[in-house]
């Protein structure tokens, strides 16, 4: 079985989440949320600024996502500042 190539950025994120003892489901959720942020930005998530994260949160809200549901993607994307730093 061939292992899928993982970008250095994603590998670093997975390593950092493993150190923090995130369970596999949380890791998968965070990766999905950060991937969605990258799609929103149209560029790598490690280039996101605080303003980009605010605009992403606004985008989620305008898309009809309710505040409790926004907490997970906002947490994932906000913590990317420490994960990708």
mmCIF file of the N, C-alpha and C atoms, coordinates in Angstrom:
data_MODEL
# 
_entry.id   MODEL 
# 
loop_
_atom_site.group_PDB 
_atom_site.id 
_atom_site.type_symbol 
_atom_site.label_atom_id 
_atom_site.label_alt_id 
_atom_site.label_comp_id 
_atom_site.label_asym_id 
_atom_site.label_entity_id 
_atom_site.label_seq_id 
_atom_site.pdbx_PDB_ins_code 
_atom_site.Cartn_x 
_atom_site.Cartn_y 
_atom_site.Cartn_z 
_atom_site.occupancy 
_atom_site.B_iso_or_equiv 
_atom_site.pdbx_formal_charge 
_atom_site.auth_seq_id 
_atom_site.auth_comp_id 
_atom_site.auth_asym_id 
_atom_site.auth_atom_id 
_atom_site.pdbx_PDB_model_num 
ATOM 1   N N  . UNK A 1 1  ? 0.838   -1.182 0.000  1.00 0.00 ? 1  UNK A N  1 
ATOM 2   C CA . UNK A 1 1  ? 0.000   0.000  0.000  1.00 0.00 ? 1  UNK A CA 1 
ATOM 3   C C  . UNK A 1 1  ? 0.881   1.244  0.000  1.00 0.00 ? 1  UNK A C  1 
ATOM 4   N N  . UNK A 1 2  ? 0.601   2.176  -0.874 1.00 0.00 ? 2  UNK A N  1 
ATOM 5   C CA . UNK A 1 2  ? 1.399   3.387  -1.002 1.00 0.00 ? 2  UNK A CA 1 
ATOM 6   C C  . UNK A 1 2  ? 0.850   4.459  -0.075 1.00 0.00 ? 2  UNK A C  1 
ATOM 7   N N  . UNK A 1 3  ? 1.745   5.091  0.678  1.00 0.00 ? 3  UNK A N  1 
ATOM 8   C CA . UNK A 1 3  ? 1.326   6.160  1.574  1.00 0.00 ? 3  UNK A CA 1 
ATOM 9   C C  . UNK A 1 3  ? 1.168   7.446  0.768  1.00 0.00 ? 3  UNK A C  1 
ATOM 10  N N  . UNK A 1 4  ? 0.048   8.128  0.995  1.00 0.00 ? 4  UNK A N  1 
ATOM 11  C CA . UNK A 1 4  ? -0.219  9.381  0.293  1.00 0.00 ? 4  UNK A CA 1 
ATOM 12  C C  . UNK A 1 4  ? 0.765   10.456 0.761  1.00 0.00 ? 4  UNK A C  1 
ATOM 13  N N  . UNK A 1 5  ? 1.275   11.233 -0.176 1.00 0.00 ? 5  UNK A N  1 
ATOM 14  C CA . UNK A 1 5  ? 2.204   12.313 0.156  1.00 0.00 ? 5  UNK A CA 1 
ATOM 15  C C  . UNK A 1 5  ? 1.482   13.368 0.986  1.00 0.00 ? 5  UNK A C  1 
ATOM 16  N N  . UNK A 1 6  ? 2.146   13.848 2.007  1.00 0.00 ? 6  UNK A N  1 
ATOM 17  C CA . UNK A 1 6  ? 1.586   14.875 2.884  1.00 0.00 ? 6  UNK A CA 1 
ATOM 18  C C  . UNK A 1 6  ? 2.506   16.083 2.824  1.00 0.00 ? 6  UNK A C  1 
ATOM 19  N N  . UNK A 1 7  ? 1.905   17.260 2.676  1.00 0.00 ? 7  UNK A N  1 
ATOM 20  C CA . UNK A 1 7  ? 2.711   18.474 2.623  1.00 0.00 ? 7  UNK A CA 1 
ATOM 21  C C  . UNK A 1 7  ? 3.398   18.694 3.974  1.00 0.00 ? 7  UNK A C  1 
ATOM 22  N N  . UNK A 1 8  ? 4.529   19.381 3.964  1.00 0.00 ? 8  UNK A N  1 
ATOM 23  C CA . UNK A 1 8  ? 5.206   19.682 5.227  1.00 0.00 ? 8  UNK A CA 1 
ATOM 24  C C  . UNK A 1 8  ? 4.296   20.447 6.195  1.00 0.00 ? 8  UNK A C  1 
ATOM 25  N N  . UNK A 1 9  ? 3.459   21.318 5.645  1.00 0.00 ? 9  UNK A N  1 
ATOM 26  C CA . UNK A 1 9  ? 2.555   22.103 6.486  1.00 0.00 ? 9  UNK A CA 1 
ATOM 27  C C  . UNK A 1 9  ? 1.529   21.204 7.190  1.00 0.00 ? 9  UNK A C  1 
ATOM 28  N N  . UNK A 1 10 ? 0.933   20.292 6.430  1.00 0.00 ? 10 UNK A N  1 
ATOM 29  C CA . UNK A 1 10 ? -0.046  19.378 7.028  1.00 0.00 ? 10 UNK A CA 1 
ATOM 30  C C  . UNK A 1 10 ? 0.634   18.446 8.024  1.00 0.00 ? 10 UNK A C  1 
ATOM 31  N N  . UNK A 1 11 ? 1.821   17.950 7.674  1.00 0.00 ? 11 UNK A N  1 
ATOM 32  C CA . UNK A 1 11 ? 2.559   17.070 8.596  1.00 0.00 ? 11 UNK A CA 1 
ATOM 33  C C  . UNK A 1 11 ? 2.821   17.788 9.917  1.00 0.00 ? 11 UNK A C  1 
ATOM 34  N N  . UNK A 1 12 ? 3.225   19.042 9.834  1.00 0.00 ? 12 UNK A N  1 
ATOM 35  C CA . UNK A 1 12 ? 3.491   19.829 11.046 1.00 0.00 ? 12 UNK A CA 1 
ATOM 36  C C  . UNK A 1 12 ? 2.215   19.990 11.873 1.00 0.00 ? 12 UNK A C  1 
ATOM 37  N N  . UNK A 1 13 ? 1.102   20.258 11.204 1.00 0.00 ? 13 UNK A N  1 
ATOM 38  C CA . UNK A 1 13 ? -0.170  20.410 11.896 1.00 0.00 ? 13 UNK A CA 1 
ATOM 39  C C  . UNK A 1 13 ? -0.544  19.108 12.612 1.00 0.00 ? 13 UNK A C  1 
ATOM 40  N N  . UNK A 1 14 ? -0.398  17.976 11.927 1.00 0.00 ? 14 UNK A N  1 
ATOM 41  C CA . UNK A 1 14 ? -0.723  16.679 12.523 1.00 0.00 ? 14 UNK A CA 1 
ATOM 42  C C  . UNK A 1 14 ? 0.191   16.394 13.708 1.00 0.00 ? 14 UNK A C  1 
ATOM 43  N N  . UNK A 1 15 ? 1.469   16.663 13.554 1.00 0.00 ? 15 UNK A N  1 
ATOM 44  C CA . UNK A 1 15 ? 2.408   16.456 14.668 1.00 0.00 ? 15 UNK A CA 1 
ATOM 45  C C  . UNK A 1 15 ? 2.030   17.303 15.869 1.00 0.00 ? 15 UNK A C  1 
ATOM 46  N N  . UNK A 1 16 ? 1.712   18.574 15.629 1.00 0.00 ? 16 UNK A N  1 
ATOM 47  C CA . UNK A 1 16 ? 1.360   19.469 16.732 1.00 0.00 ? 16 UNK A CA 1 
ATOM 48  C C  . UNK A 1 16 ? 0.062   19.043 17.416 1.00 0.00 ? 16 UNK A C  1 
ATOM 49  N N  . UNK A 1 17 ? -0.902  18.563 16.634 1.00 0.00 ? 17 UNK A N  1 
ATOM 50  C CA . UNK A 1 17 ? -2.152  18.096 17.234 1.00 0.00 ? 17 UNK A CA 1 
ATOM 51  C C  . UNK A 1 17 ? -1.930  16.803 18.008 1.00 0.00 ? 17 UNK A C  1 
ATOM 52  N N  . UNK A 1 18 ? -1.018  15.961 17.536 1.00 0.00 ? 18 UNK A N  1 
ATOM 53  C CA . UNK A 1 18 ? -0.698  14.722 18.241 1.00 0.00 ? 18 UNK A CA 1 
ATOM 54  C C  . UNK A 1 18 ? -0.064  15.044 19.591 1.00 0.00 ? 18 UNK A C  1 
ATOM 55  N N  . UNK A 1 19 ? 0.845   16.008 19.601 1.00 0.00 ? 19 UNK A N  1 
ATOM 56  C CA . UNK A 1 19 ? 1.483   16.424 20.852 1.00 0.00 ? 19 UNK A CA 1 
ATOM 57  C C  . UNK A 1 19 ? 0.444   16.946 21.844 1.00 0.00 ? 19 UNK A C  1 
ATOM 58  N N  . UNK A 1 20 ? -0.595  17.590 21.321 1.00 0.00 ? 20 UNK A N  1 
ATOM 59  C CA . UNK A 1 20 ? -1.666  18.126 22.165 1.00 0.00 ? 20 UNK A CA 1 
ATOM 60  C C  . UNK A 1 20 ? -2.701  17.066 22.546 1.00 0.00 ? 20 UNK A C  1 
ATOM 61  N N  . UNK A 1 21 ? -2.479  15.839 22.117 1.00 0.00 ? 21 UNK A N  1 
ATOM 62  C CA . UNK A 1 21 ? -3.365  14.708 22.397 1.00 0.00 ? 21 UNK A CA 1 
ATOM 63  C C  . UNK A 1 21 ? -4.760  14.863 21.801 1.00 0.00 ? 21 UNK A C  1 
ATOM 64  N N  . UNK A 1 22 ? -4.856  15.494 20.640 1.00 0.00 ? 22 UNK A N  1 
ATOM 65  C CA . UNK A 1 22 ? -6.137  15.570 19.941 1.00 0.00 ? 22 UNK A CA 1 
ATOM 66  C C  . UNK A 1 22 ? -6.475  14.165 19.447 1.00 0.00 ? 22 UNK A C  1 
ATOM 67  N N  . UNK A 1 23 ? -7.710  13.731 19.650 1.00 0.00 ? 23 UNK A N  1 
ATOM 68  C CA . UNK A 1 23 ? -8.135  12.433 19.136 1.00 0.00 ? 23 UNK A CA 1 
ATOM 69  C C  . UNK A 1 23 ? -8.230  12.513 17.622 1.00 0.00 ? 23 UNK A C  1 
ATOM 70  N N  . UNK A 1 24 ? -8.271  11.350 16.959 1.00 0.00 ? 24 UNK A N  1 
ATOM 71  C CA . UNK A 1 24 ? -8.246  11.301 15.502 1.00 0.00 ? 24 UNK A CA 1 
ATOM 72  C C  . UNK A 1 24 ? -9.402  12.093 14.883 1.00 0.00 ? 24 UNK A C  1 
ATOM 73  N N  . UNK A 1 25 ? -10.604 11.995 15.445 1.00 0.00 ? 25 UNK A N  1 
ATOM 74  C CA . UNK A 1 25 ? -11.740 12.723 14.895 1.00 0.00 ? 25 UNK A CA 1 
ATOM 75  C C  . UNK A 1 25 ? -11.496 14.230 14.944 1.00 0.00 ? 25 UNK A C  1 
ATOM 76  N N  . UNK A 1 26 ? -10.978 14.721 16.048 1.00 0.00 ? 26 UNK A N  1 
ATOM 77  C CA . UNK A 1 26 ? -10.687 16.149 16.168 1.00 0.00 ? 26 UNK A CA 1 
ATOM 78  C C  . UNK A 1 26 ? -9.622  16.553 15.165 1.00 0.00 ? 26 UNK A C  1 
ATOM 79  N N  . UNK A 1 27 ? -8.601  15.731 14.998 1.00 0.00 ? 27 UNK A N  1 
ATOM 80  C CA . UNK A 1 27 ? -7.561  16.025 14.014 1.00 0.00 ? 27 UNK A CA 1 
ATOM 81  C C  . UNK A 1 27 ? -8.151  16.108 12.613 1.00 0.00 ? 27 UNK A C  1 
ATOM 82  N N  . UNK A 1 28 ? -8.991  15.148 12.269 1.00 0.00 ? 28 UNK A N  1 
ATOM 83  C CA . UNK A 1 28 ? -9.621  15.161 10.944 1.00 0.00 ? 28 UNK A CA 1 
ATOM 84  C C  . UNK A 1 28 ? -10.505 16.385 10.764 1.00 0.00 ? 28 UNK A C  1 
ATOM 85  N N  . UNK A 1 29 ? -11.251 16.747 11.814 1.00 0.00 ? 29 UNK A N  1 
ATOM 86  C CA . UNK A 1 29 ? -12.110 17.933 11.751 1.00 0.00 ? 29 UNK A CA 1 
ATOM 87  C C  . UNK A 1 29 ? -11.271 19.191 11.558 1.00 0.00 ? 29 UNK A C  1 
ATOM 88  N N  . UNK A 1 30 ? -10.185 19.332 12.310 1.00 0.00 ? 30 UNK A N  1 
ATOM 89  C CA . UNK A 1 30 ? -9.339  20.520 12.203 1.00 0.00 ? 30 UNK A CA 1 
ATOM 90  C C  . UNK A 1 30 ? -8.728  20.617 10.805 1.00 0.00 ? 30 UNK A C  1 
ATOM 91  N N  . UNK A 1 31 ? -8.266  19.483 10.284 1.00 0.00 ? 31 UNK A N  1 
ATOM 92  C CA . UNK A 1 31 ? -7.684  19.495 8.943  1.00 0.00 ? 31 UNK A CA 1 
ATOM 93  C C  . UNK A 1 31 ? -8.730  19.934 7.925  1.00 0.00 ? 31 UNK A C  1 
ATOM 94  N N  . UNK A 1 32 ? -9.956  19.421 8.064  1.00 0.00 ? 32 UNK A N  1 
ATOM 95  C CA . UNK A 1 32 ? -11.036 19.809 7.145  1.00 0.00 ? 32 UNK A CA 1 
ATOM 96  C C  . UNK A 1 32 ? -11.329 21.302 7.254  1.00 0.00 ? 32 UNK A C  1 
ATOM 97  N N  . UNK A 1 33 ? -11.388 21.809 8.475  1.00 0.00 ? 33 UNK A N  1 
ATOM 98  C CA . UNK A 1 33 ? -11.680 23.236 8.662  1.00 0.00 ? 33 UNK A CA 1 
ATOM 99  C C  . UNK A 1 33 ? -10.577 24.118 8.081  1.00 0.00 ? 33 UNK A C  1 
ATOM 100 N N  . UNK A 1 34 ? -9.340  23.737 8.281  1.00 0.00 ? 34 UNK A N  1 
ATOM 101 C CA . UNK A 1 34 ? -8.228  24.524 7.746  1.00 0.00 ? 34 UNK A CA 1 
ATOM 102 C C  . UNK A 1 34 ? -8.202  24.423 6.219  1.00 0.00 ? 34 UNK A C  1 
ATOM 103 N N  . UNK A 1 35 ? -8.541  23.258 5.682  1.00 0.00 ? 35 UNK A N  1 
ATOM 104 C CA . UNK A 1 35 ? -8.642  23.093 4.229  1.00 0.00 ? 35 UNK A CA 1 
ATOM 105 C C  . UNK A 1 35 ? -9.727  24.019 3.671  1.00 0.00 ? 35 UNK A C  1 
ATOM 106 N N  . UNK A 1 36 ? -10.858 24.107 4.379  1.00 0.00 ? 36 UNK A N  1 
ATOM 107 C CA . UNK A 1 36 ? -11.932 25.015 3.945  1.00 0.00 ? 36 UNK A CA 1 
ATOM 108 C C  . UNK A 1 36 ? -11.487 26.475 4.019  1.00 0.00 ? 36 UNK A C  1 
ATOM 109 N N  . UNK A 1 37 ? -10.721 26.812 5.034  1.00 0.00 ? 37 UNK A N  1 
ATOM 110 C CA . UNK A 1 37 ? -10.176 28.166 5.132  1.00 0.00 ? 37 UNK A CA 1 
ATOM 111 C C  . UNK A 1 37 ? -9.277  28.461 3.938  1.00 0.00 ? 37 UNK A C  1 
ATOM 112 N N  . UNK A 1 38 ? -8.421  27.501 3.586  1.00 0.00 ? 38 UNK A N  1 
ATOM 113 C CA . UNK A 1 38 ? -7.520  27.687 2.437  1.00 0.00 ? 38 UNK A CA 1 
ATOM 114 C C  . UNK A 1 38 ? -8.318  27.893 1.151  1.00 0.00 ? 38 UNK A C  1 
ATOM 115 N N  . UNK A 1 39 ? -9.404  27.138 1.002  1.00 0.00 ? 39 UNK A N  1 
ATOM 116 C CA . UNK A 1 39 ? -10.253 27.301 -0.192 1.00 0.00 ? 39 UNK A CA 1 
ATOM 117 C C  . UNK A 1 39 ? -10.884 28.686 -0.199 1.00 0.00 ? 39 UNK A C  1 
ATOM 118 N N  . UNK A 1 40 ? -11.329 29.150 0.962  1.00 0.00 ? 40 UNK A N  1 
ATOM 119 C CA . UNK A 1 40 ? -11.919 30.487 1.073  1.00 0.00 ? 40 UNK A CA 1 
ATOM 120 C C  . UNK A 1 40 ? -10.890 31.557 0.711  1.00 0.00 ? 40 UNK A C  1 
ATOM 121 N N  . UNK A 1 41 ? -9.677  31.391 1.224  1.00 0.00 ? 41 UNK A N  1 
ATOM 122 C CA . UNK A 1 41 ? -8.622  32.375 0.982  1.00 0.00 ? 41 UNK A CA 1 
ATOM 123 C C  . UNK A 1 41 ? -8.072  32.307 -0.439 1.00 0.00 ? 41 UNK A C  1 
ATOM 124 N N  . UNK A 1 42 ? -8.066  31.110 -0.997 1.00 0.00 ? 42 UNK A N  1 
ATOM 125 C CA . UNK A 1 42 ? -7.439  30.912 -2.296 1.00 0.00 ? 42 UNK A CA 1 
ATOM 126 C C  . UNK A 1 42 ? -5.925  30.869 -2.206 1.00 0.00 ? 42 UNK A C  1 
ATOM 127 N N  . UNK A 1 43 ? -5.434  30.568 -1.016 1.00 0.00 ? 43 UNK A N  1 
ATOM 128 C CA . UNK A 1 43 ? -3.985  30.469 -0.800 1.00 0.00 ? 43 UNK A CA 1 
ATOM 129 C C  . UNK A 1 43 ? -3.725  29.622 0.448  1.00 0.00 ? 43 UNK A C  1 
ATOM 130 N N  . UNK A 1 44 ? -2.475  29.409 0.740  1.00 0.00 ? 44 UNK A N  1 
ATOM 131 C CA . UNK A 1 44 ? -2.100  28.572 1.876  1.00 0.00 ? 44 UNK A CA 1 
ATOM 132 C C  . UNK A 1 44 ? -2.620  29.167 3.193  1.00 0.00 ? 44 UNK A C  1 
ATOM 133 N N  . UNK A 1 45 ? -3.128  28.325 4.084  1.00 0.00 ? 45 UNK A N  1 
ATOM 134 C CA . UNK A 1 45 ? -3.664  28.838 5.346  1.00 0.00 ? 45 UNK A CA 1 
ATOM 135 C C  . UNK A 1 45 ? -2.596  29.437 6.257  1.00 0.00 ? 45 UNK A C  1 
ATOM 136 N N  . UNK A 1 46 ? -1.335  29.091 6.040  1.00 0.00 ? 46 UNK A N  1 
ATOM 137 C CA . UNK A 1 46 ? -0.303  29.659 6.907  1.00 0.00 ? 46 UNK A CA 1 
ATOM 138 C C  . UNK A 1 46 ? -0.021  31.123 6.589  1.00 0.00 ? 46 UNK A C  1 
ATOM 139 N N  . UNK A 1 47 ? -0.690  31.660 5.556  1.00 0.00 ? 47 UNK A N  1 
ATOM 140 C CA . UNK A 1 47 ? -0.543  33.081 5.234  1.00 0.00 ? 47 UNK A CA 1 
ATOM 141 C C  . UNK A 1 47 ? -1.708  33.912 5.785  1.00 0.00 ? 47 UNK A C  1 
ATOM 142 N N  . UNK A 1 48 ? -2.670  33.235 6.427  1.00 0.00 ? 48 UNK A N  1 
ATOM 143 C CA . UNK A 1 48 ? -3.866  33.930 6.923  1.00 0.00 ? 48 UNK A CA 1 
ATOM 144 C C  . UNK A 1 48 ? -3.514  34.918 8.029  1.00 0.00 ? 48 UNK A C  1 
ATOM 145 N N  . UNK A 1 49 ? -4.140  36.071 7.953  1.00 0.00 ? 49 UNK A N  1 
ATOM 146 C CA . UNK A 1 49 ? -3.976  37.101 8.980  1.00 0.00 ? 49 UNK A CA 1 
ATOM 147 C C  . UNK A 1 49 ? -5.192  37.064 9.906  1.00 0.00 ? 49 UNK A C  1 
ATOM 148 N N  . UNK A 1 50 ? -5.129  37.813 10.973 1.00 0.00 ? 50 UNK A N  1 
ATOM 149 C CA . UNK A 1 50 ? -6.269  37.924 11.871 1.00 0.00 ? 50 UNK A CA 1 
ATOM 150 C C  . UNK A 1 50 ? -7.488  38.458 11.123 1.00 0.00 ? 50 UNK A C  1 
ATOM 151 N N  . UNK A 1 51 ? -7.273  39.383 10.213 1.00 0.00 ? 51 UNK A N  1 
ATOM 152 C CA . UNK A 1 51 ? -8.378  39.928 9.414  1.00 0.00 ? 51 UNK A CA 1 
ATOM 153 C C  . UNK A 1 51 ? -8.964  38.859 8.496  1.00 0.00 ? 51 UNK A C  1 
ATOM 154 N N  . UNK A 1 52 ? -8.114  38.013 7.919  1.00 0.00 ? 52 UNK A N  1 
ATOM 155 C CA . UNK A 1 52 ? -8.603  36.913 7.095  1.00 0.00 ? 52 UNK A CA 1 
ATOM 156 C C  . UNK A 1 52 ? -9.499  35.987 7.904  1.00 0.00 ? 52 UNK A C  1 
ATOM 157 N N  . UNK A 1 53 ? -9.096  35.684 9.136  1.00 0.00 ? 53 UNK A N  1 
ATOM 158 C CA . UNK A 1 53 ? -9.897  34.814 9.991  1.00 0.00 ? 53 UNK A CA 1 
ATOM 159 C C  . UNK A 1 53 ? -11.227 35.466 10.345 1.00 0.00 ? 53 UNK A C  1 
ATOM 160 N N  . UNK A 1 54 ? -11.219 36.775 10.573 1.00 0.00 ? 54 UNK A N  1 
ATOM 161 C CA . UNK A 1 54 ? -12.463 37.493 10.849 1.00 0.00 ? 54 UNK A CA 1 
ATOM 162 C C  . UNK A 1 54 ? -13.388 37.437 9.641  1.00 0.00 ? 54 UNK A C  1 
ATOM 163 N N  . UNK A 1 55 ? -12.829 37.642 8.452  1.00 0.00 ? 55 UNK A N  1 
ATOM 164 C CA . UNK A 1 55 ? -13.634 37.581 7.230  1.00 0.00 ? 55 UNK A CA 1 
ATOM 165 C C  . UNK A 1 55 ? -14.178 36.174 6.988  1.00 0.00 ? 55 UNK A C  1 
ATOM 166 N N  . UNK A 1 56 ? -13.405 35.164 7.331  1.00 0.00 ? 56 UNK A N  1 
ATOM 167 C CA . UNK A 1 56 ? -13.863 33.787 7.186  1.00 0.00 ? 56 UNK A CA 1 
ATOM 168 C C  . UNK A 1 56 ? -15.027 33.516 8.138  1.00 0.00 ? 56 UNK A C  1 
ATOM 169 N N  . UNK A 1 57 ? -14.902 33.996 9.350  1.00 0.00 ? 57 UNK A N  1 
ATOM 170 C CA . UNK A 1 57 ? -15.989 33.835 10.324 1.00 0.00 ? 57 UNK A CA 1 
ATOM 171 C C  . UNK A 1 57 ? -17.251 34.545 9.821  1.00 0.00 ? 57 UNK A C  1 
ATOM 172 N N  . UNK A 1 58 ? -17.098 35.726 9.271  1.00 0.00 ? 58 UNK A N  1 
ATOM 173 C CA . UNK A 1 58 ? -18.226 36.459 8.702  1.00 0.00 ? 58 UNK A CA 1 
ATOM 174 C C  . UNK A 1 58 ? -18.823 35.671 7.534  1.00 0.00 ? 58 UNK A C  1 
ATOM 175 N N  . UNK A 1 59 ? -17.981 35.116 6.702  1.00 0.00 ? 59 UNK A N  1 
ATOM 176 C CA . UNK A 1 59 ? -18.421 34.293 5.574  1.00 0.00 ? 59 UNK A CA 1 
ATOM 177 C C  . UNK A 1 59 ? -19.267 33.110 6.058  1.00 0.00 ? 59 UNK A C  1 
ATOM 178 N N  . UNK A 1 60 ? -18.807 32.436 7.102  1.00 0.00 ? 60 UNK A N  1 
ATOM 179 C CA . UNK A 1 60 ? -19.560 31.304 7.648  1.00 0.00 ? 60 UNK A CA 1 
ATOM 180 C C  . UNK A 1 60 ? -20.913 31.765 8.178  1.00 0.00 ? 60 UNK A C  1 
ATOM 181 N N  . UNK A 1 61 ? -20.917 32.891 8.876  1.00 0.00 ? 61 UNK A N  1 
ATOM 182 C CA . UNK A 1 61 ? -22.158 33.431 9.428  1.00 0.00 ? 61 UNK A CA 1 
ATOM 183 C C  . UNK A 1 61 ? -23.127 33.799 8.310  1.00 0.00 ? 61 UNK A C  1 
ATOM 184 N N  . UNK A 1 62 ? -22.630 34.471 7.289  1.00 0.00 ? 62 UNK A N  1 
ATOM 185 C CA . UNK A 1 62 ? -23.481 34.865 6.163  1.00 0.00 ? 62 UNK A CA 1 
ATOM 186 C C  . UNK A 1 62 ? -23.992 33.649 5.390  1.00 0.00 ? 62 UNK A C  1 
ATOM 187 N N  . UNK A 1 63 ? -23.278 32.534 5.488  1.00 0.00 ? 63 UNK A N  1 
ATOM 188 C CA . UNK A 1 63 ? -23.700 31.301 4.836  1.00 0.00 ? 63 UNK A CA 1 
ATOM 189 C C  . UNK A 1 63 ? -24.763 30.557 5.621  1.00 0.00 ? 63 UNK A C  1 
ATOM 190 N N  . UNK A 1 64 ? -25.204 31.143 6.712  1.00 0.00 ? 64 UNK A N  1 
ATOM 191 C CA . UNK A 1 64 ? -26.274 30.544 7.499  1.00 0.00 ? 64 UNK A CA 1 
ATOM 192 C C  . UNK A 1 64 ? -25.810 29.608 8.594  1.00 0.00 ? 64 UNK A C  1 
ATOM 193 N N  . UNK A 1 65 ? -24.514 29.549 8.810  1.00 0.00 ? 65 UNK A N  1 
ATOM 194 C CA . UNK A 1 65 ? -24.013 28.685 9.877  1.00 0.00 ? 65 UNK A CA 1 
ATOM 195 C C  . UNK A 1 65 ? -24.205 29.410 11.202 1.00 0.00 ? 65 UNK A C  1 
ATOM 196 N N  . UNK A 1 66 ? -24.813 28.711 12.150 1.00 0.00 ? 66 UNK A N  1 
ATOM 197 C CA . UNK A 1 66 ? -25.143 29.315 13.441 1.00 0.00 ? 66 UNK A CA 1 
ATOM 198 C C  . UNK A 1 66 ? -23.917 29.353 14.359 1.00 0.00 ? 66 UNK A C  1 
ATOM 199 N N  . UNK A 1 67 ? -23.892 30.307 15.281 1.00 0.00 ? 67 UNK A N  1 
ATOM 200 C CA . UNK A 1 67 ? -22.717 30.487 16.138 1.00 0.00 ? 67 UNK A CA 1 
ATOM 201 C C  . UNK A 1 67 ? -22.170 29.220 16.807 1.00 0.00 ? 67 UNK A C  1 
ATOM 202 N N  . UNK A 1 68 ? -22.996 28.349 17.383 1.00 0.00 ? 68 UNK A N  1 
ATOM 203 C CA . UNK A 1 68 ? -22.390 27.157 18.000 1.00 0.00 ? 68 UNK A CA 1 
ATOM 204 C C  . UNK A 1 68 ? -21.645 26.274 16.996 1.00 0.00 ? 68 UNK A C  1 
ATOM 205 N N  . UNK A 1 69 ? -22.128 26.231 15.770 1.00 0.00 ? 69 UNK A N  1 
ATOM 206 C CA . UNK A 1 69 ? -21.492 25.423 14.733 1.00 0.00 ? 69 UNK A CA 1 
ATOM 207 C C  . UNK A 1 69 ? -20.219 26.084 14.224 1.00 0.00 ? 69 UNK A C  1 
ATOM 208 N N  . UNK A 1 70 ? -20.151 27.388 14.316 1.00 0.00 ? 70 UNK A N  1 
ATOM 209 C CA . UNK A 1 70 ? -18.964 28.119 13.854 1.00 0.00 ? 70 UNK A CA 1 
ATOM 210 C C  . UNK A 1 70 ? -17.787 27.927 14.813 1.00 0.00 ? 70 UNK A C  1 
ATOM 211 N N  . UNK A 1 71 ? -18.066 27.580 16.048 1.00 0.00 ? 71 UNK A N  1 
ATOM 212 C CA . UNK A 1 71 ? -16.986 27.471 17.040 1.00 0.00 ? 71 UNK A CA 1 
ATOM 213 C C  . UNK A 1 71 ? -15.864 26.534 16.602 1.00 0.00 ? 71 UNK A C  1 
ATOM 214 N N  . UNK A 1 72 ? -16.204 25.370 16.048 1.00 0.00 ? 72 UNK A N  1 
ATOM 215 C CA . UNK A 1 72 ? -15.164 24.403 15.662 1.00 0.00 ? 72 UNK A CA 1 
ATOM 216 C C  . UNK A 1 72 ? -14.265 24.940 14.555 1.00 0.00 ? 72 UNK A C  1 
ATOM 217 N N  . UNK A 1 73 ? -14.838 25.427 13.430 1.00 0.00 ? 73 UNK A N  1 
ATOM 218 C CA . UNK A 1 73 ? -13.927 25.933 12.397 1.00 0.00 ? 73 UNK A CA 1 
ATOM 219 C C  . UNK A 1 73 ? -13.130 27.146 12.851 1.00 0.00 ? 73 UNK A C  1 
ATOM 220 N N  . UNK A 1 74 ? -13.734 27.996 13.658 1.00 0.00 ? 74 UNK A N  1 
ATOM 221 C CA . UNK A 1 74 ? -13.010 29.176 14.143 1.00 0.00 ? 74 UNK A CA 1 
ATOM 222 C C  . UNK A 1 74 ? -11.874 28.741 15.068 1.00 0.00 ? 74 UNK A C  1 
ATOM 223 N N  . UNK A 1 75 ? -12.142 27.768 15.924 1.00 0.00 ? 75 UNK A N  1 
ATOM 224 C CA . UNK A 1 75 ? -11.084 27.268 16.807 1.00 0.00 ? 75 UNK A CA 1 
ATOM 225 C C  . UNK A 1 75 ? -9.956  26.643 16.001 1.00 0.00 ? 75 UNK A C  1 
ATOM 226 N N  . UNK A 1 76 ? -10.324 25.832 15.016 1.00 0.00 ? 76 UNK A N  1 
ATOM 227 C CA . UNK A 1 76 ? -9.307  25.178 14.189 1.00 0.00 ? 76 UNK A CA 1 
ATOM 228 C C  . UNK A 1 76 ? -8.468  26.205 13.454 1.00 0.00 ? 76 UNK A C  1 
ATOM 229 N N  . UNK A 1 77 ? -9.128  27.185 12.872 1.00 0.00 ? 77 UNK A N  1 
ATOM 230 C CA . UNK A 1 77 ? -8.409  28.180 12.070 1.00 0.00 ? 77 UNK A CA 1 
ATOM 231 C C  . UNK A 1 77 ? -7.665  29.176 12.937 1.00 0.00 ? 77 UNK A C  1 
ATOM 232 N N  . UNK A 1 78 ? -8.203  29.480 14.104 1.00 0.00 ? 78 UNK A N  1 
ATOM 233 C CA . UNK A 1 78 ? -7.508  30.400 15.011 1.00 0.00 ? 78 UNK A CA 1 
ATOM 234 C C  . UNK A 1 78 ? -6.271  29.722 15.580 1.00 0.00 ? 78 UNK A C  1 
ATOM 235 N N  . UNK A 1 79 ? -6.398  28.443 15.895 1.00 0.00 ? 79 UNK A N  1 
ATOM 236 C CA . UNK A 1 79 ? -5.240  27.755 16.458 1.00 0.00 ? 79 UNK A CA 1 
ATOM 237 C C  . UNK A 1 79 ? -4.181  27.507 15.398 1.00 0.00 ? 79 UNK A C  1 
ATOM 238 N N  . UNK A 1 80 ? -4.540  27.666 14.140 1.00 0.00 ? 80 UNK A N  1 
ATOM 239 C CA . UNK A 1 80 ? -3.543  27.505 13.078 1.00 0.00 ? 80 UNK A CA 1 
ATOM 240 C C  . UNK A 1 80 ? -2.434  28.500 13.259 1.00 0.00 ? 80 UNK A C  1 
ATOM 241 N N  . UNK A 1 81 ? -2.695  29.610 13.946 1.00 0.00 ? 81 UNK A N  1 
ATOM 242 C CA . UNK A 1 81 ? -1.611  30.574 14.164 1.00 0.00 ? 81 UNK A CA 1 
ATOM 243 C C  . UNK A 1 81 ? -0.537  29.952 15.053 1.00 0.00 ? 81 UNK A C  1 
ATOM 244 N N  . UNK A 1 82 ? -0.938  29.135 16.035 1.00 0.00 ? 82 UNK A N  1 
ATOM 245 C CA . UNK A 1 82 ? 0.070   28.474 16.849 1.00 0.00 ? 82 UNK A CA 1 
ATOM 246 C C  . UNK A 1 82 ? 0.547   27.185 16.211 1.00 0.00 ? 82 UNK A C  1 
ATOM 247 N N  . UNK A 1 83 ? -0.342  26.502 15.463 1.00 0.00 ? 83 UNK A N  1 
ATOM 248 C CA . UNK A 1 83 ? 0.060   25.247 14.817 1.00 0.00 ? 83 UNK A CA 1 
ATOM 249 C C  . UNK A 1 83 ? 1.053   25.520 13.702 1.00 0.00 ? 83 UNK A C  1 
ATOM 250 N N  . UNK A 1 84 ? 0.823   26.577 12.914 1.00 0.00 ? 84 UNK A N  1 
ATOM 251 C CA . UNK A 1 84 ? 1.687   26.837 11.779 1.00 0.00 ? 84 UNK A CA 1 
ATOM 252 C C  . UNK A 1 84 ? 2.830   27.792 12.095 1.00 0.00 ? 84 UNK A C  1 
ATOM 253 N N  . UNK A 1 85 ? 2.860   28.324 13.274 1.00 0.00 ? 85 UNK A N  1 
ATOM 254 C CA . UNK A 1 85 ? 3.916   29.286 13.600 1.00 0.00 ? 85 UNK A CA 1 
ATOM 255 C C  . UNK A 1 85 ? 5.252   28.602 13.774 1.00 0.00 ? 85 UNK A C  1 
# 
